[in-house]
Amino acid sequence: MARTPNYNFERRERERMNAEKKAKRAAAKKEAREKKAAQSEPAAQSDAQDLPSPTTE
């Protein structure tokens, strides 16, 4: 005999799994954004150090 479907439970489980996936992706994107920002900061600072300072000569 087939089991009685529990649609509400199954739907909640699907939504929970999708929410976990979405949170994992968001965390990965945030980490990548922070990593990229950290890499670009030293480059911007080193570029600024190489430029001559504006002096009135």
mmCIF entry with sequence, helices, sheets and N, C-alpha, C, O atoms, coordinates in Angstrom:
data_MODEL
# 
_entry.id   MODEL 
# 
_entity.id                         1 
_entity.type                       polymer 
_entity.pdbx_number_of_molecules   1 
# 
_entity_poly.entity_id                      1 
_entity_poly.type                           'polypeptide(L)' 
_entity_poly.nstd_linkage                   no 
_entity_poly.nstd_monomer                   no 
_entity_poly.pdbx_seq_one_letter_code       MARTPNYNFERRERERMNAEKKAKRAAAKKEAREKKAAQSEPAAQSDAQDLPSPTTE 
_entity_poly.pdbx_seq_one_letter_code_can   MARTPNYNFERRERERMNAEKKAKRAAAKKEAREKKAAQSEPAAQSDAQDLPSPTTE 
_entity_poly.pdbx_strand_id                 A 
# 
loop_
_entity_poly_seq.entity_id 
_entity_poly_seq.num 
_entity_poly_seq.mon_id 
_entity_poly_seq.hetero 
1 1  MET n 
1 2  ALA n 
1 3  ARG n 
1 4  THR n 
1 5  PRO n 
1 6  ASN n 
1 7  TYR n 
1 8  ASN n 
1 9  PHE n 
1 10 GLU n 
1 11 ARG n 
1 12 ARG n 
1 13 GLU n 
1 14 ARG n 
1 15 GLU n 
1 16 ARG n 
1 17 MET n 
1 18 ASN n 
1 19 ALA n 
1 20 GLU n 
1 21 LYS n 
1 22 LYS n 
1 23 ALA n 
1 24 LYS n 
1 25 ARG n 
1 26 ALA n 
1 27 ALA n 
1 28 ALA n 
1 29 LYS n 
1 30 LYS n 
1 31 GLU n 
1 32 ALA n 
1 33 ARG n 
1 34 GLU n 
1 35 LYS n 
1 36 LYS n 
1 37 ALA n 
1 38 ALA n 
1 39 GLN n 
1 40 SER n 
1 41 GLU n 
1 42 PRO n 
1 43 ALA n 
1 44 ALA n 
1 45 GLN n 
1 46 SER n 
1 47 ASP n 
1 48 ALA n 
1 49 GLN n 
1 50 ASP n 
1 51 LEU n 
1 52 PRO n 
1 53 SER n 
1 54 PRO n 
1 55 THR n 
1 56 THR n 
1 57 GLU n 
# 
_struct_asym.id          A 
_struct_asym.entity_id   1 
# 
_struct_conf.conf_type_id            HELX_P 
_struct_conf.id                      HELX_P1 
_struct_conf.pdbx_PDB_helix_id       AA1 
_struct_conf.beg_label_comp_id       TYR 
_struct_conf.beg_label_asym_id       A 
_struct_conf.beg_label_seq_id        7 
_struct_conf.pdbx_beg_PDB_ins_code   ? 
_struct_conf.end_label_comp_id       ASP 
_struct_conf.end_label_asym_id       A 
_struct_conf.end_label_seq_id        50 
_struct_conf.pdbx_end_PDB_ins_code   ? 
_struct_conf.beg_auth_comp_id        TYR 
_struct_conf.beg_auth_asym_id        A 
_struct_conf.beg_auth_seq_id         7 
_struct_conf.end_auth_comp_id        ASP 
_struct_conf.end_auth_asym_id        A 
_struct_conf.end_auth_seq_id         50 
_struct_conf.pdbx_PDB_helix_class    1 
_struct_conf.details                 ? 
_struct_conf.pdbx_PDB_helix_length   44 
# 
_struct_conf_type.id          HELX_P 
_struct_conf_type.criteria    ? 
_struct_conf_type.reference   ? 
# 
loop_
_atom_site.group_PDB 
_atom_site.id 
_atom_site.type_symbol 
_atom_site.label_atom_id 
_atom_site.label_alt_id 
_atom_site.label_comp_id 
_atom_site.label_asym_id 
_atom_site.label_entity_id 
_atom_site.label_seq_id 
_atom_site.pdbx_PDB_ins_code 
_atom_site.Cartn_x 
_atom_site.Cartn_y 
_atom_site.Cartn_z 
_atom_site.occupancy 
_atom_site.B_iso_or_equiv 
_atom_site.pdbx_formal_charge 
_atom_site.auth_seq_id 
_atom_site.auth_comp_id 
_atom_site.auth_asym_id 
_atom_site.auth_atom_id 
_atom_site.pdbx_PDB_model_num 
ATOM 1   N N  . MET A 1 1  ? 0.843  -1.183 0.000  1.00 0.00 ? 1  MET A N  1 
ATOM 2   C CA . MET A 1 1  ? 0.000  0.000  0.000  1.00 0.00 ? 1  MET A CA 1 
ATOM 3   C C  . MET A 1 1  ? 0.894  1.255  0.000  1.00 0.00 ? 1  MET A C  1 
ATOM 4   O O  . MET A 1 1  ? 1.889  1.311  0.723  1.00 0.00 ? 1  MET A O  1 
ATOM 5   N N  . ALA A 1 2  ? 0.546  2.216  -0.782 1.00 0.00 ? 2  ALA A N  1 
ATOM 6   C CA . ALA A 1 2  ? 1.336  3.441  -0.905 1.00 0.00 ? 2  ALA A CA 1 
ATOM 7   C C  . ALA A 1 2  ? 1.153  4.313  0.329  1.00 0.00 ? 2  ALA A C  1 
ATOM 8   O O  . ALA A 1 2  ? 0.111  4.288  0.984  1.00 0.00 ? 2  ALA A O  1 
ATOM 9   N N  . ARG A 1 3  ? 2.176  5.071  0.621  1.00 0.00 ? 3  ARG A N  1 
ATOM 10  C CA . ARG A 1 3  ? 2.094  5.960  1.781  1.00 0.00 ? 3  ARG A CA 1 
ATOM 11  C C  . ARG A 1 3  ? 1.275  7.194  1.452  1.00 0.00 ? 3  ARG A C  1 
ATOM 12  O O  . ARG A 1 3  ? 1.181  7.603  0.295  1.00 0.00 ? 3  ARG A O  1 
ATOM 13  N N  . THR A 1 4  ? 0.695  7.772  2.463  1.00 0.00 ? 4  THR A N  1 
ATOM 14  C CA . THR A 1 4  ? -0.068 9.009  2.287  1.00 0.00 ? 4  THR A CA 1 
ATOM 15  C C  . THR A 1 4  ? 0.922  10.170 2.147  1.00 0.00 ? 4  THR A C  1 
ATOM 16  O O  . THR A 1 4  ? 1.790  10.328 3.005  1.00 0.00 ? 4  THR A O  1 
ATOM 17  N N  . PRO A 1 5  ? 0.820  10.975 1.105  1.00 0.00 ? 5  PRO A N  1 
ATOM 18  C CA . PRO A 1 5  ? 1.774  12.071 0.929  1.00 0.00 ? 5  PRO A CA 1 
ATOM 19  C C  . PRO A 1 5  ? 1.598  13.155 1.990  1.00 0.00 ? 5  PRO A C  1 
ATOM 20  O O  . PRO A 1 5  ? 0.485  13.514 2.375  1.00 0.00 ? 5  PRO A O  1 
ATOM 21  N N  . ASN A 1 6  ? 2.716  13.646 2.431  1.00 0.00 ? 6  ASN A N  1 
ATOM 22  C CA . ASN A 1 6  ? 2.716  14.735 3.406  1.00 0.00 ? 6  ASN A CA 1 
ATOM 23  C C  . ASN A 1 6  ? 3.287  15.960 2.681  1.00 0.00 ? 6  ASN A C  1 
ATOM 24  O O  . ASN A 1 6  ? 4.467  16.284 2.815  1.00 0.00 ? 6  ASN A O  1 
ATOM 25  N N  . TYR A 1 7  ? 2.439  16.617 1.926  1.00 0.00 ? 7  TYR A N  1 
ATOM 26  C CA . TYR A 1 7  ? 2.889  17.701 1.055  1.00 0.00 ? 7  TYR A CA 1 
ATOM 27  C C  . TYR A 1 7  ? 3.520  18.855 1.818  1.00 0.00 ? 7  TYR A C  1 
ATOM 28  O O  . TYR A 1 7  ? 4.534  19.400 1.383  1.00 0.00 ? 7  TYR A O  1 
ATOM 29  N N  . ASN A 1 8  ? 2.941  19.232 2.940  1.00 0.00 ? 8  ASN A N  1 
ATOM 30  C CA . ASN A 1 8  ? 3.490  20.362 3.695  1.00 0.00 ? 8  ASN A CA 1 
ATOM 31  C C  . ASN A 1 8  ? 4.903  20.077 4.173  1.00 0.00 ? 8  ASN A C  1 
ATOM 32  O O  . ASN A 1 8  ? 5.779  20.934 4.059  1.00 0.00 ? 8  ASN A O  1 
ATOM 33  N N  . PHE A 1 9  ? 5.135  18.890 4.702  1.00 0.00 ? 9  PHE A N  1 
ATOM 34  C CA . PHE A 1 9  ? 6.471  18.529 5.174  1.00 0.00 ? 9  PHE A CA 1 
ATOM 35  C C  . PHE A 1 9  ? 7.465  18.522 4.021  1.00 0.00 ? 9  PHE A C  1 
ATOM 36  O O  . PHE A 1 9  ? 8.565  19.061 4.135  1.00 0.00 ? 9  PHE A O  1 
ATOM 37  N N  . GLU A 1 10 ? 7.071  17.909 2.912  1.00 0.00 ? 10 GLU A N  1 
ATOM 38  C CA . GLU A 1 10 ? 7.969  17.841 1.762  1.00 0.00 ? 10 GLU A CA 1 
ATOM 39  C C  . GLU A 1 10 ? 8.302  19.233 1.231  1.00 0.00 ? 10 GLU A C  1 
ATOM 40  O O  . GLU A 1 10 ? 9.447  19.510 0.873  1.00 0.00 ? 10 GLU A O  1 
ATOM 41  N N  . ARG A 1 11 ? 7.313  20.093 1.183  1.00 0.00 ? 11 ARG A N  1 
ATOM 42  C CA . ARG A 1 11 ? 7.551  21.464 0.716  1.00 0.00 ? 11 ARG A CA 1 
ATOM 43  C C  . ARG A 1 11 ? 8.495  22.193 1.661  1.00 0.00 ? 11 ARG A C  1 
ATOM 44  O O  . ARG A 1 11 ? 9.415  22.877 1.214  1.00 0.00 ? 11 ARG A O  1 
ATOM 45  N N  . ARG A 1 12 ? 8.269  22.049 2.983  1.00 0.00 ? 12 ARG A N  1 
ATOM 46  C CA . ARG A 1 12 ? 9.162  22.697 3.961  1.00 0.00 ? 12 ARG A CA 1 
ATOM 47  C C  . ARG A 1 12 ? 10.583 22.175 3.841  1.00 0.00 ? 12 ARG A C  1 
ATOM 48  O O  . ARG A 1 12 ? 11.536 22.946 3.958  1.00 0.00 ? 12 ARG A O  1 
ATOM 49  N N  . GLU A 1 13 ? 10.739 20.879 3.609  1.00 0.00 ? 13 GLU A N  1 
ATOM 50  C CA . GLU A 1 13 ? 12.077 20.304 3.435  1.00 0.00 ? 13 GLU A CA 1 
ATOM 51  C C  . GLU A 1 13 ? 12.760 20.877 2.191  1.00 0.00 ? 13 GLU A C  1 
ATOM 52  O O  . GLU A 1 13 ? 13.941 21.219 2.237  1.00 0.00 ? 13 GLU A O  1 
ATOM 53  N N  . ARG A 1 14 ? 12.029 20.983 1.088  1.00 0.00 ? 14 ARG A N  1 
ATOM 54  C CA . ARG A 1 14 ? 12.598 21.570 -0.131 1.00 0.00 ? 14 ARG A CA 1 
ATOM 55  C C  . ARG A 1 14 ? 13.012 23.015 0.117  1.00 0.00 ? 14 ARG A C  1 
ATOM 56  O O  . ARG A 1 14 ? 14.094 23.428 -0.302 1.00 0.00 ? 14 ARG A O  1 
ATOM 57  N N  . GLU A 1 15 ? 12.162 23.790 0.794  1.00 0.00 ? 15 GLU A N  1 
ATOM 58  C CA . GLU A 1 15 ? 12.471 25.192 1.078  1.00 0.00 ? 15 GLU A CA 1 
ATOM 59  C C  . GLU A 1 15 ? 13.676 25.307 2.002  1.00 0.00 ? 15 GLU A C  1 
ATOM 60  O O  . GLU A 1 15 ? 14.505 26.202 1.839  1.00 0.00 ? 15 GLU A O  1 
ATOM 61  N N  . ARG A 1 16 ? 13.774 24.397 2.978  1.00 0.00 ? 16 ARG A N  1 
ATOM 62  C CA . ARG A 1 16 ? 14.913 24.413 3.900  1.00 0.00 ? 16 ARG A CA 1 
ATOM 63  C C  . ARG A 1 16 ? 16.204 24.116 3.143  1.00 0.00 ? 16 ARG A C  1 
ATOM 64  O O  . ARG A 1 16 ? 17.221 24.774 3.363  1.00 0.00 ? 16 ARG A O  1 
ATOM 65  N N  . MET A 1 17 ? 16.166 23.133 2.259  1.00 0.00 ? 17 MET A N  1 
ATOM 66  C CA . MET A 1 17 ? 17.354 22.787 1.471  1.00 0.00 ? 17 MET A CA 1 
ATOM 67  C C  . MET A 1 17 ? 17.756 23.949 0.564  1.00 0.00 ? 17 MET A C  1 
ATOM 68  O O  . MET A 1 17 ? 18.941 24.254 0.430  1.00 0.00 ? 17 MET A O  1 
ATOM 69  N N  . ASN A 1 18 ? 16.769 24.597 -0.056 1.00 0.00 ? 18 ASN A N  1 
ATOM 70  C CA . ASN A 1 18 ? 17.074 25.745 -0.911 1.00 0.00 ? 18 ASN A CA 1 
ATOM 71  C C  . ASN A 1 18 ? 17.637 26.898 -0.106 1.00 0.00 ? 18 ASN A C  1 
ATOM 72  O O  . ASN A 1 18 ? 18.531 27.602 -0.577 1.00 0.00 ? 18 ASN A O  1 
ATOM 73  N N  . ALA A 1 19 ? 17.131 27.105 1.099  1.00 0.00 ? 19 ALA A N  1 
ATOM 74  C CA . ALA A 1 19 ? 17.634 28.180 1.951  1.00 0.00 ? 19 ALA A CA 1 
ATOM 75  C C  . ALA A 1 19 ? 19.075 27.906 2.370  1.00 0.00 ? 19 ALA A C  1 
ATOM 76  O O  . ALA A 1 19 ? 19.894 28.823 2.418  1.00 0.00 ? 19 ALA A O  1 
ATOM 77  N N  . GLU A 1 20 ? 19.385 26.656 2.671  1.00 0.00 ? 20 GLU A N  1 
ATOM 78  C CA . GLU A 1 20 ? 20.767 26.299 3.020  1.00 0.00 ? 20 GLU A CA 1 
ATOM 79  C C  . GLU A 1 20 ? 21.699 26.554 1.843  1.00 0.00 ? 20 GLU A C  1 
ATOM 80  O O  . GLU A 1 20 ? 22.786 27.107 2.008  1.00 0.00 ? 20 GLU A O  1 
ATOM 81  N N  . LYS A 1 21 ? 21.266 26.148 0.657  1.00 0.00 ? 21 LYS A N  1 
ATOM 82  C CA . LYS A 1 21 ? 22.066 26.350 -0.545 1.00 0.00 ? 21 LYS A CA 1 
ATOM 83  C C  . LYS A 1 21 ? 22.296 27.835 -0.796 1.00 0.00 ? 21 LYS A C  1 
ATOM 84  O O  . LYS A 1 21 ? 23.405 28.261 -1.122 1.00 0.00 ? 21 LYS A O  1 
ATOM 85  N N  . LYS A 1 22 ? 21.231 28.615 -0.638 1.00 0.00 ? 22 LYS A N  1 
ATOM 86  C CA . LYS A 1 22 ? 21.311 30.060 -0.871 1.00 0.00 ? 22 LYS A CA 1 
ATOM 87  C C  . LYS A 1 22 ? 22.258 30.716 0.135  1.00 0.00 ? 22 LYS A C  1 
ATOM 88  O O  . LYS A 1 22 ? 23.042 31.591 -0.230 1.00 0.00 ? 22 LYS A O  1 
ATOM 89  N N  . ALA A 1 23 ? 22.187 30.299 1.388  1.00 0.00 ? 23 ALA A N  1 
ATOM 90  C CA . ALA A 1 23 ? 23.062 30.854 2.418  1.00 0.00 ? 23 ALA A CA 1 
ATOM 91  C C  . ALA A 1 23 ? 24.517 30.490 2.138  1.00 0.00 ? 23 ALA A C  1 
ATOM 92  O O  . ALA A 1 23 ? 25.412 31.313 2.330  1.00 0.00 ? 23 ALA A O  1 
ATOM 93  N N  . LYS A 1 24 ? 24.752 29.268 1.689  1.00 0.00 ? 24 LYS A N  1 
ATOM 94  C CA . LYS A 1 24 ? 26.113 28.834 1.385  1.00 0.00 ? 24 LYS A CA 1 
ATOM 95  C C  . LYS A 1 24 ? 26.683 29.649 0.232  1.00 0.00 ? 24 LYS A C  1 
ATOM 96  O O  . LYS A 1 24 ? 27.836 30.077 0.276  1.00 0.00 ? 24 LYS A O  1 
ATOM 97  N N  . ARG A 1 25 ? 25.868 29.862 -0.805 1.00 0.00 ? 25 ARG A N  1 
ATOM 98  C CA . ARG A 1 25 ? 26.318 30.667 -1.945 1.00 0.00 ? 25 ARG A CA 1 
ATOM 99  C C  . ARG A 1 25 ? 26.590 32.105 -1.528 1.00 0.00 ? 25 ARG A C  1 
ATOM 100 O O  . ARG A 1 25 ? 27.579 32.699 -1.957 1.00 0.00 ? 25 ARG A O  1 
ATOM 101 N N  . ALA A 1 26 ? 25.724 32.669 -0.698 1.00 0.00 ? 26 ALA A N  1 
ATOM 102 C CA . ALA A 1 26 ? 25.905 34.048 -0.242 1.00 0.00 ? 26 ALA A CA 1 
ATOM 103 C C  . ALA A 1 26 ? 27.191 34.171 0.572  1.00 0.00 ? 26 ALA A C  1 
ATOM 104 O O  . ALA A 1 26 ? 27.920 35.154 0.437  1.00 0.00 ? 26 ALA A O  1 
ATOM 105 N N  . ALA A 1 27 ? 27.471 33.183 1.410  1.00 0.00 ? 27 ALA A N  1 
ATOM 106 C CA . ALA A 1 27 ? 28.701 33.217 2.210  1.00 0.00 ? 27 ALA A CA 1 
ATOM 107 C C  . ALA A 1 27 ? 29.925 33.118 1.308  1.00 0.00 ? 27 ALA A C  1 
ATOM 108 O O  . ALA A 1 27 ? 30.922 33.801 1.542  1.00 0.00 ? 27 ALA A O  1 
ATOM 109 N N  . ALA A 1 28 ? 29.860 32.282 0.286  1.00 0.00 ? 28 ALA A N  1 
ATOM 110 C CA . ALA A 1 28 ? 30.981 32.151 -0.637 1.00 0.00 ? 28 ALA A CA 1 
ATOM 111 C C  . ALA A 1 28 ? 31.202 33.446 -1.411 1.00 0.00 ? 28 ALA A C  1 
ATOM 112 O O  . ALA A 1 28 ? 32.342 33.863 -1.618 1.00 0.00 ? 28 ALA A O  1 
ATOM 113 N N  . LYS A 1 29 ? 30.114 34.080 -1.836 1.00 0.00 ? 29 LYS A N  1 
ATOM 114 C CA . LYS A 1 29 ? 30.243 35.350 -2.559 1.00 0.00 ? 29 LYS A CA 1 
ATOM 115 C C  . LYS A 1 29 ? 30.823 36.432 -1.659 1.00 0.00 ? 29 LYS A C  1 
ATOM 116 O O  . LYS A 1 29 ? 31.665 37.220 -2.089 1.00 0.00 ? 29 LYS A O  1 
ATOM 117 N N  . LYS A 1 30 ? 30.372 36.467 -0.408 1.00 0.00 ? 30 LYS A N  1 
ATOM 118 C CA . LYS A 1 30 ? 30.873 37.469 0.529  1.00 0.00 ? 30 LYS A CA 1 
ATOM 119 C C  . LYS A 1 30 ? 32.364 37.262 0.766  1.00 0.00 ? 30 LYS A C  1 
ATOM 120 O O  . LYS A 1 30 ? 33.133 38.223 0.787  1.00 0.00 ? 30 LYS A O  1 
ATOM 121 N N  . GLU A 1 31 ? 32.769 36.012 0.943  1.00 0.00 ? 31 GLU A N  1 
ATOM 122 C CA . GLU A 1 31 ? 34.181 35.708 1.161  1.00 0.00 ? 31 GLU A CA 1 
ATOM 123 C C  . GLU A 1 31 ? 35.008 36.101 -0.061 1.00 0.00 ? 31 GLU A C  1 
ATOM 124 O O  . GLU A 1 31 ? 36.095 36.660 0.082  1.00 0.00 ? 31 GLU A O  1 
ATOM 125 N N  . ALA A 1 32 ? 34.509 35.815 -1.242 1.00 0.00 ? 32 ALA A N  1 
ATOM 126 C CA . ALA A 1 32 ? 35.218 36.176 -2.469 1.00 0.00 ? 32 ALA A CA 1 
ATOM 127 C C  . ALA A 1 32 ? 35.329 37.686 -2.606 1.00 0.00 ? 32 ALA A C  1 
ATOM 128 O O  . ALA A 1 32 ? 36.368 38.204 -3.015 1.00 0.00 ? 32 ALA A O  1 
ATOM 129 N N  . ARG A 1 33 ? 34.253 38.395 -2.263 1.00 0.00 ? 33 ARG A N  1 
ATOM 130 C CA . ARG A 1 33 ? 34.269 39.857 -2.322 1.00 0.00 ? 33 ARG A CA 1 
ATOM 131 C C  . ARG A 1 33 ? 35.311 40.422 -1.363 1.00 0.00 ? 33 ARG A C  1 
ATOM 132 O O  . ARG A 1 33 ? 36.063 41.330 -1.719 1.00 0.00 ? 33 ARG A O  1 
ATOM 133 N N  . GLU A 1 34 ? 35.355 39.879 -0.137 1.00 0.00 ? 34 GLU A N  1 
ATOM 134 C CA . GLU A 1 34 ? 36.322 40.358 0.847  1.00 0.00 ? 34 GLU A CA 1 
ATOM 135 C C  . GLU A 1 34 ? 37.746 40.050 0.405  1.00 0.00 ? 34 GLU A C  1 
ATOM 136 O O  . GLU A 1 34 ? 38.649 40.868 0.577  1.00 0.00 ? 34 GLU A O  1 
ATOM 137 N N  . LYS A 1 35 ? 37.938 38.871 -0.162 1.00 0.00 ? 35 LYS A N  1 
ATOM 138 C CA . LYS A 1 35 ? 39.269 38.480 -0.629 1.00 0.00 ? 35 LYS A CA 1 
ATOM 139 C C  . LYS A 1 35 ? 39.724 39.403 -1.754 1.00 0.00 ? 35 LYS A C  1 
ATOM 140 O O  . LYS A 1 35 ? 40.873 39.843 -1.785 1.00 0.00 ? 35 LYS A O  1 
ATOM 141 N N  . LYS A 1 36 ? 38.806 39.690 -2.677 1.00 0.00 ? 36 LYS A N  1 
ATOM 142 C CA . LYS A 1 36 ? 39.136 40.567 -3.797 1.00 0.00 ? 36 LYS A CA 1 
ATOM 143 C C  . LYS A 1 36 ? 39.445 41.985 -3.298 1.00 0.00 ? 36 LYS A C  1 
ATOM 144 O O  . LYS A 1 36 ? 40.367 42.635 -3.791 1.00 0.00 ? 36 LYS A O  1 
ATOM 145 N N  . ALA A 1 37 ? 38.676 42.451 -2.328 1.00 0.00 ? 37 ALA A N  1 
ATOM 146 C CA . ALA A 1 37 ? 38.904 43.786 -1.778 1.00 0.00 ? 37 ALA A CA 1 
ATOM 147 C C  . ALA A 1 37 ? 40.248 43.846 -1.060 1.00 0.00 ? 37 ALA A C  1 
ATOM 148 O O  . ALA A 1 37 ? 40.959 44.847 -1.146 1.00 0.00 ? 37 ALA A O  1 
ATOM 149 N N  . ALA A 1 38 ? 40.590 42.788 -0.360 1.00 0.00 ? 38 ALA A N  1 
ATOM 150 C CA . ALA A 1 38 ? 41.864 42.750 0.363  1.00 0.00 ? 38 ALA A CA 1 
ATOM 151 C C  . ALA A 1 38 ? 43.035 42.741 -0.616 1.00 0.00 ? 38 ALA A C  1 
ATOM 152 O O  . ALA A 1 38 ? 44.083 43.321 -0.331 1.00 0.00 ? 38 ALA A O  1 
ATOM 153 N N  . GLN A 1 39 ? 42.868 42.095 -1.756 1.00 0.00 ? 39 GLN A N  1 
ATOM 154 C CA . GLN A 1 39 ? 43.933 42.058 -2.749 1.00 0.00 ? 39 GLN A CA 1 
ATOM 155 C C  . GLN A 1 39 ? 44.089 43.403 -3.445 1.00 0.00 ? 39 GLN A C  1 
ATOM 156 O O  . GLN A 1 39 ? 45.206 43.793 -3.786 1.00 0.00 ? 39 GLN A O  1 
ATOM 157 N N  . SER A 1 40 ? 43.001 44.110 -3.659 1.00 0.00 ? 40 SER A N  1 
ATOM 158 C CA . SER A 1 40 ? 43.079 45.371 -4.383 1.00 0.00 ? 40 SER A CA 1 
ATOM 159 C C  . SER A 1 40 ? 43.569 46.509 -3.495 1.00 0.00 ? 40 SER A C  1 
ATOM 160 O O  . SER A 1 40 ? 44.125 47.481 -4.007 1.00 0.00 ? 40 SER A O  1 
ATOM 161 N N  . GLU A 1 41 ? 43.380 46.418 -2.179 1.00 0.00 ? 41 GLU A N  1 
ATOM 162 C CA . GLU A 1 41 ? 43.830 47.471 -1.274 1.00 0.00 ? 41 GLU A CA 1 
ATOM 163 C C  . GLU A 1 41 ? 45.349 47.653 -1.292 1.00 0.00 ? 41 GLU A C  1 
ATOM 164 O O  . GLU A 1 41 ? 45.803 48.786 -1.455 1.00 0.00 ? 41 GLU A O  1 
ATOM 165 N N  . PRO A 1 42 ? 46.157 46.606 -1.133 1.00 0.00 ? 42 PRO A N  1 
ATOM 166 C CA . PRO A 1 42 ? 47.607 46.811 -1.174 1.00 0.00 ? 42 PRO A CA 1 
ATOM 167 C C  . PRO A 1 42 ? 48.083 47.337 -2.519 1.00 0.00 ? 42 PRO A C  1 
ATOM 168 O O  . PRO A 1 42 ? 49.024 48.129 -2.565 1.00 0.00 ? 42 PRO A O  1 
ATOM 169 N N  . ALA A 1 43 ? 47.467 46.925 -3.601 1.00 0.00 ? 43 ALA A N  1 
ATOM 170 C CA . ALA A 1 43 ? 47.852 47.408 -4.918 1.00 0.00 ? 43 ALA A CA 1 
ATOM 171 C C  . ALA A 1 43 ? 47.565 48.899 -5.027 1.00 0.00 ? 43 ALA A C  1 
ATOM 172 O O  . ALA A 1 43 ? 48.378 49.644 -5.574 1.00 0.00 ? 43 ALA A O  1 
ATOM 173 N N  . ALA A 1 44 ? 46.446 49.335 -4.526 1.00 0.00 ? 44 ALA A N  1 
ATOM 174 C CA . ALA A 1 44 ? 46.101 50.748 -4.572 1.00 0.00 ? 44 ALA A CA 1 
ATOM 175 C C  . ALA A 1 44 ? 47.053 51.553 -3.700 1.00 0.00 ? 44 ALA A C  1 
ATOM 176 O O  . ALA A 1 44 ? 47.431 52.666 -4.067 1.00 0.00 ? 44 ALA A O  1 
ATOM 177 N N  . GLN A 1 45 ? 47.439 51.022 -2.573 1.00 0.00 ? 45 GLN A N  1 
ATOM 178 C CA . GLN A 1 45 ? 48.359 51.724 -1.683 1.00 0.00 ? 45 GLN A CA 1 
ATOM 179 C C  . GLN A 1 45 ? 49.751 51.795 -2.303 1.00 0.00 ? 45 GLN A C  1 
ATOM 180 O O  . GLN A 1 45 ? 50.411 52.830 -2.210 1.00 0.00 ? 45 GLN A O  1 
ATOM 181 N N  . SER A 1 46 ? 50.209 50.714 -2.934 1.00 0.00 ? 46 SER A N  1 
ATOM 182 C CA . SER A 1 46 ? 51.539 50.728 -3.529 1.00 0.00 ? 46 SER A CA 1 
ATOM 183 C C  . SER A 1 46 ? 51.578 51.681 -4.721 1.00 0.00 ? 46 SER A C  1 
ATOM 184 O O  . SER A 1 46 ? 52.600 52.326 -4.953 1.00 0.00 ? 46 SER A O  1 
ATOM 185 N N  . ASP A 1 47 ? 50.488 51.783 -5.480 1.00 0.00 ? 47 ASP A N  1 
ATOM 186 C CA . ASP A 1 47 ? 50.430 52.731 -6.579 1.00 0.00 ? 47 ASP A CA 1 
ATOM 187 C C  . ASP A 1 47 ? 50.524 54.155 -6.051 1.00 0.00 ? 47 ASP A C  1 
ATOM 188 O O  . ASP A 1 47 ? 51.192 54.999 -6.649 1.00 0.00 ? 47 ASP A O  1 
ATOM 189 N N  . ALA A 1 48 ? 49.875 54.418 -4.961 1.00 0.00 ? 48 ALA A N  1 
ATOM 190 C CA . ALA A 1 48 ? 49.894 55.754 -4.381 1.00 0.00 ? 48 ALA A CA 1 
ATOM 191 C C  . ALA A 1 48 ? 51.287 56.097 -3.864 1.00 0.00 ? 48 ALA A C  1 
ATOM 192 O O  . ALA A 1 48 ? 51.683 57.262 -3.893 1.00 0.00 ? 48 ALA A O  1 
ATOM 193 N N  . GLN A 1 49 ? 52.029 55.109 -3.394 1.00 0.00 ? 49 GLN A N  1 
ATOM 194 C CA . GLN A 1 49 ? 53.367 55.369 -2.867 1.00 0.00 ? 49 GLN A CA 1 
ATOM 195 C C  . GLN A 1 49 ? 54.345 55.650 -3.998 1.00 0.00 ? 49 GLN A C  1 
ATOM 196 O O  . GLN A 1 49 ? 55.316 56.380 -3.797 1.00 0.00 ? 49 GLN A O  1 
ATOM 197 N N  . ASP A 1 50 ? 54.114 55.091 -5.177 1.00 0.00 ? 50 ASP A N  1 
ATOM 198 C CA . ASP A 1 50 ? 55.023 55.277 -6.288 1.00 0.00 ? 50 ASP A CA 1 
ATOM 199 C C  . ASP A 1 50 ? 54.876 56.655 -6.938 1.00 0.00 ? 50 ASP A C  1 
ATOM 200 O O  . ASP A 1 50 ? 55.813 57.145 -7.568 1.00 0.00 ? 50 ASP A O  1 
ATOM 201 N N  . LEU A 1 51 ? 53.727 57.267 -6.791 1.00 0.00 ? 51 LEU A N  1 
ATOM 202 C CA . LEU A 1 51 ? 53.504 58.567 -7.405 1.00 0.00 ? 51 LEU A CA 1 
ATOM 203 C C  . LEU A 1 51 ? 54.272 59.641 -6.644 1.00 0.00 ? 51 LEU A C  1 
ATOM 204 O O  . LEU A 1 51 ? 54.375 59.578 -5.419 1.00 0.00 ? 51 LEU A O  1 
ATOM 205 N N  . PRO A 1 52 ? 54.807 60.619 -7.354 1.00 0.00 ? 52 PRO A N  1 
ATOM 206 C CA . PRO A 1 52 ? 55.491 61.710 -6.650 1.00 0.00 ? 52 PRO A CA 1 
ATOM 207 C C  . PRO A 1 52 ? 54.500 62.547 -5.864 1.00 0.00 ? 52 PRO A C  1 
ATOM 208 O O  . PRO A 1 52 ? 53.364 62.750 -6.291 1.00 0.00 ? 52 PRO A O  1 
ATOM 209 N N  . SER A 1 53 ? 54.934 63.023 -4.727 1.00 0.00 ? 53 SER A N  1 
ATOM 210 C CA . SER A 1 53 ? 54.042 63.824 -3.903 1.00 0.00 ? 53 SER A CA 1 
ATOM 211 C C  . SER A 1 53 ? 53.857 65.200 -4.522 1.00 0.00 ? 53 SER A C  1 
ATOM 212 O O  . SER A 1 53 ? 54.807 65.755 -5.075 1.00 0.00 ? 53 SER A O  1 
ATOM 213 N N  . PRO A 1 54 ? 52.674 65.756 -4.443 1.00 0.00 ? 54 PRO A N  1 
ATOM 214 C CA . PRO A 1 54 ? 52.433 67.077 -5.025 1.00 0.00 ? 54 PRO A CA 1 
ATOM 215 C C  . PRO A 1 54 ? 53.065 68.165 -4.139 1.00 0.00 ? 54 PRO A C  1 
ATOM 216 O O  . PRO A 1 54 ? 52.563 68.462 -3.054 1.00 0.00 ? 54 PRO A O  1 
ATOM 217 N N  . THR A 1 55 ? 54.124 68.728 -4.595 1.00 0.00 ? 55 THR A N  1 
ATOM 218 C CA . THR A 1 55 ? 54.777 69.797 -3.849 1.00 0.00 ? 55 THR A CA 1 
ATOM 219 C C  . THR A 1 55 ? 54.817 71.042 -4.709 1.00 0.00 ? 55 THR A C  1 
ATOM 220 O O  . THR A 1 55 ? 54.746 70.960 -5.935 1.00 0.00 ? 55 THR A O  1 
ATOM 221 N N  . THR A 1 56 ? 54.929 72.174 -4.082 1.00 0.00 ? 56 THR A N  1 
ATOM 222 C CA . THR A 1 56 ? 55.005 73.434 -4.821 1.00 0.00 ? 56 THR A CA 1 
ATOM 223 C C  . THR A 1 56 ? 56.473 73.806 -4.977 1.00 0.00 ? 56 THR A C  1 
ATOM 224 O O  . THR A 1 56 ? 57.118 74.279 -4.041 1.00 0.00 ? 56 THR A O  1 
ATOM 225 N N  . GLU A 1 57 ? 56.976 73.584 -6.166 1.00 0.00 ? 57 GLU A N  1 
ATOM 226 C CA . GLU A 1 57 ? 58.393 73.875 -6.415 1.00 0.00 ? 57 GLU A CA 1 
ATOM 227 C C  . GLU A 1 57 ? 58.549 75.035 -7.346 1.00 0.00 ? 57 GLU A C  1 
ATOM 228 O O  . GLU A 1 57 ? 59.673 75.422 -7.667 1.00 0.00 ? 57 GLU A O  1 
# 
